[in-house]
Structures are given as structure tokens and as C-alpha cells.
Amino acid sequence: MATLASLVPALAVLCAAPAFPQTGQPRLSLPDSEIEDTYAAYSALISQEVGAAESSKILIMEYTRGGHDDANCLKAPEGQDATQYTDQINRYLERNKASYRLVAKFDIGRPYELVGSVPNIGVGRPALHVSLSAIGFNTARDRAVVYMEYGGMGGAHFLTKVAGKWAVDFQRQPRRCGWIA
């Protein structure tokens, strides 16, 4: 029979587990083969979309969230060849059936911290919090889609890798799912 003293370490681990809003999803590590591109794409996205917000520090949620799965938000812009986006959209949907633990490999040019939940920020310049989905890459790993929320904004972001650098091509916001230039 377990004694109270033998249960304390286990209880400490359970109590210290990070908060995660989507119960029932397994928490996984990213595949080694995708780590470099994943963090390069996340970094480009955060740097480009969040930019020089008033906050001095960014809080990045430690686990990916499921992202948006509305078909209207995950499609090519009008006039574009939809088949160019099918591969990464399908991988995005598949990858976001689980949650992935993120690590401190972001290169965003400003202070950040990985957090399990958004803390109650006091008076002054608050930290900005960012929540990311898992990334869906195409087979060539030169196109990607990721859902990002920050502050009161967010959307599905489509990225392209050109000359070794990731950049956001376009974004769809979930309320309208219209294109943002």
C-alpha cells in the first residue's frame, strides 16, 4: 500500500503539469526532421505578424493548439490554383489532431517565454501572448499553413520558403475568412 510520503512526488508532478485547454489530445514532441523548418516558420510568422507590438515580452503557449479547421479558412485565394495548397492543408488537419510541445528555439528578435497558461498580468505594459497550431508542410517542405492567435487577433497563415527563408504569403481571419494582404 502506498504511503502519503511515496505519493507526494507524483502529486507534485501532476500539480506542476502545464494547463492545456484541449483535453483528450496527446502531447507529443515534434519530429526531428521538421524541427528546423518548424521553428524557422514560426519565427518568421511571429516576427512578421506581431512585429513591434507595444509589449516588451511575448508569452508563447508551450503546447500547440488544434488551430482552425473551417474549410473556408483553409483554401487558396480566388484565382489561385487550389492544388498548390492541398498537401499542406491536409497535413495541417492531420497534424493538429494532437498537441505538440514547443521548445525555446524561436528566433524572433525580442524576449519571449514559453508558458503553460496565460498568467494574470499586472499594471504596466502587459506581455503579449501567442498561441500556435502545429504546422502543416507540403511534401517539398517549401509551403506551410499554421494558425496563430495573438491578443484579440489571429488566423490561418500560409507561408512560403524562398531562398531558405520563410515568409507569410497571406492570411485568412476566422470571422470573415477573407484574405488579408
Secondary structure as a PSIPRED ss2 file (coil, helix, strand):
# PSIPRED VFORMAT (PSIPRED V4.0)

   1 M C   1.000  0.000  0.000
   2 A C   1.000  0.000  0.000
   3 T C   1.000  0.000  0.000
   4 L H   0.000  1.000  0.000
   5 A H   0.000  1.000  0.000
   6 S H   0.000  1.000  0.000
   7 L H   0.000  1.000  0.000
   8 V H   0.000  1.000  0.000
   9 P H   0.000  1.000  0.000
  10 A H   0.000  1.000  0.000
  11 L H   0.000  1.000  0.000
  12 A H   0.000  1.000  0.000
  13 V H   0.000  1.000  0.000
  14 L H   0.000  1.000  0.000
  15 C H   0.000  1.000  0.000
  16 A H   0.000  1.000  0.000
  17 A C   1.000  0.000  0.000
  18 P C   1.000  0.000  0.000
  19 A C   1.000  0.000  0.000
  20 F C   1.000  0.000  0.000
  21 P C   1.000  0.000  0.000
  22 Q C   1.000  0.000  0.000
  23 T C   1.000  0.000  0.000
  24 G C   1.000  0.000  0.000
  25 Q C   1.000  0.000  0.000
  26 P C   1.000  0.000  0.000
  27 R E   0.000  0.000  1.000
  28 L E   0.000  0.000  1.000
  29 S E   0.000  0.000  1.000
  30 L C   1.000  0.000  0.000
  31 P C   1.000  0.000  0.000
  32 D H   0.000  1.000  0.000
  33 S H   0.000  1.000  0.000
  34 E H   0.000  1.000  0.000
  35 I H   0.000  1.000  0.000
  36 E H   0.000  1.000  0.000
  37 D H   0.000  1.000  0.000
  38 T H   0.000  1.000  0.000
  39 Y H   0.000  1.000  0.000
  40 A H   0.000  1.000  0.000
  41 A H   0.000  1.000  0.000
  42 Y H   0.000  1.000  0.000
  43 S H   0.000  1.000  0.000
  44 A H   0.000  1.000  0.000
  45 L H   0.000  1.000  0.000
  46 I H   0.000  1.000  0.000
  47 S H   0.000  1.000  0.000
  48 Q H   0.000  1.000  0.000
  49 E H   0.000  1.000  0.000
  50 V H   0.000  1.000  0.000
  51 G C   1.000  0.000  0.000
  52 A C   1.000  0.000  0.000
  53 A C   1.000  0.000  0.000
  54 E C   1.000  0.000  0.000
  55 S C   1.000  0.000  0.000
  56 S C   1.000  0.000  0.000
  57 K C   1.000  0.000  0.000
  58 I E   0.000  0.000  1.000
  59 L E   0.000  0.000  1.000
  60 I E   0.000  0.000  1.000
  61 M E   0.000  0.000  1.000
  62 E C   1.000  0.000  0.000
  63 Y E   0.000  0.000  1.000
  64 T C   1.000  0.000  0.000
  65 R E   0.000  0.000  1.000
  66 G C   1.000  0.000  0.000
  67 G C   1.000  0.000  0.000
  68 H C   1.000  0.000  0.000
  69 D C   1.000  0.000  0.000
  70 D C   1.000  0.000  0.000
  71 A C   1.000  0.000  0.000
  72 N C   1.000  0.000  0.000
  73 C C   1.000  0.000  0.000
  74 L C   1.000  0.000  0.000
  75 K C   1.000  0.000  0.000
  76 A C   1.000  0.000  0.000
  77 P C   1.000  0.000  0.000
  78 E C   1.000  0.000  0.000
  79 G C   1.000  0.000  0.000
  80 Q C   1.000  0.000  0.000
  81 D C   1.000  0.000  0.000
  82 A C   1.000  0.000  0.000
  83 T H   0.000  1.000  0.000
  84 Q H   0.000  1.000  0.000
  85 Y H   0.000  1.000  0.000
  86 T H   0.000  1.000  0.000
  87 D H   0.000  1.000  0.000
  88 Q H   0.000  1.000  0.000
  89 I H   0.000  1.000  0.000
  90 N H   0.000  1.000  0.000
  91 R H   0.000  1.000  0.000
  92 Y H   0.000  1.000  0.000
  93 L H   0.000  1.000  0.000
  94 E H   0.000  1.000  0.000
  95 R H   0.000  1.000  0.000
  96 N C   1.000  0.000  0.000
  97 K C   1.000  0.000  0.000
  98 A C   1.000  0.000  0.000
  99 S E   0.000  0.000  1.000
 100 Y E   0.000  0.000  1.000
 101 R E   0.000  0.000  1.000
 102 L C   1.000  0.000  0.000
 103 V C   1.000  0.000  0.000
 104 A C   1.000  0.000  0.000
 105 K C   1.000  0.000  0.000
 106 F C   1.000  0.000  0.000
 107 D C   1.000  0.000  0.000
 108 I C   1.000  0.000  0.000
 109 G C   1.000  0.000  0.000
 110 R C   1.000  0.000  0.000
 111 P C   1.000  0.000  0.000
 112 Y E   0.000  0.000  1.000
 113 E E   0.000  0.000  1.000
 114 L E   0.000  0.000  1.000
 115 V E   0.000  0.000  1.000
 116 G C   1.000  0.000  0.000
 117 S C   1.000  0.000  0.000
 118 V C   1.000  0.000  0.000
 119 P C   1.000  0.000  0.000
 120 N C   1.000  0.000  0.000
 121 I C   1.000  0.000  0.000
 122 G C   1.000  0.000  0.000
 123 V C   1.000  0.000  0.000
 124 G C   1.000  0.000  0.000
 125 R C   1.000  0.000  0.000
 126 P C   1.000  0.000  0.000
 127 A C   1.000  0.000  0.000
 128 L E   0.000  0.000  1.000
 129 H E   0.000  0.000  1.000
 130 V E   0.000  0.000  1.000
 131 S E   0.000  0.000  1.000
 132 L E   0.000  0.000  1.000
 133 S E   0.000  0.000  1.000
 134 A C   1.000  0.000  0.000
 135 I C   1.000  0.000  0.000
 136 G E   0.000  0.000  1.000
 137 F E   0.000  0.000  1.000
 138 N C   1.000  0.000  0.000
 139 T C   1.000  0.000  0.000
 140 A C   1.000  0.000  0.000
 141 R C   1.000  0.000  0.000
 142 D C   1.000  0.000  0.000
 143 R E   0.000  0.000  1.000
 144 A E   0.000  0.000  1.000
 145 V E   0.000  0.000  1.000
 146 V E   0.000  0.000  1.000
 147 Y E   0.000  0.000  1.000
 148 M E   0.000  0.000  1.000
 149 E E   0.000  0.000  1.000
 150 Y E   0.000  0.000  1.000
 151 G C   1.000  0.000  0.000
 152 G C   1.000  0.000  0.000
 153 M E   0.000  0.000  1.000
 154 G E   0.000  0.000  1.000
 155 G E   0.000  0.000  1.000
 156 A E   0.000  0.000  1.000
 157 H E   0.000  0.000  1.000
 158 F E   0.000  0.000  1.000
 159 L E   0.000  0.000  1.000
 160 T E   0.000  0.000  1.000
 161 K E   0.000  0.000  1.000
 162 V E   0.000  0.000  1.000
 163 A C   1.000  0.000  0.000
 164 G C   1.000  0.000  0.000
 165 K E   0.000  0.000  1.000
 166 W E   0.000  0.000  1.000
 167 A E   0.000  0.000  1.000
 168 V E   0.000  0.000  1.000
 169 D E   0.000  0.000  1.000
 170 F E   0.000  0.000  1.000
 171 Q E   0.000  0.000  1.000
 172 R E   0.000  0.000  1.000
 173 Q C   1.000  0.000  0.000
 174 P C   1.000  0.000  0.000
 175 R C   1.000  0.000  0.000
 176 R C   1.000  0.000  0.000
 177 C C   1.000  0.000  0.000
 178 G C   1.000  0.000  0.000
 179 W E   0.000  0.000  1.000
 180 I E   0.000  0.000  1.000
 181 A C   1.000  0.000  0.000
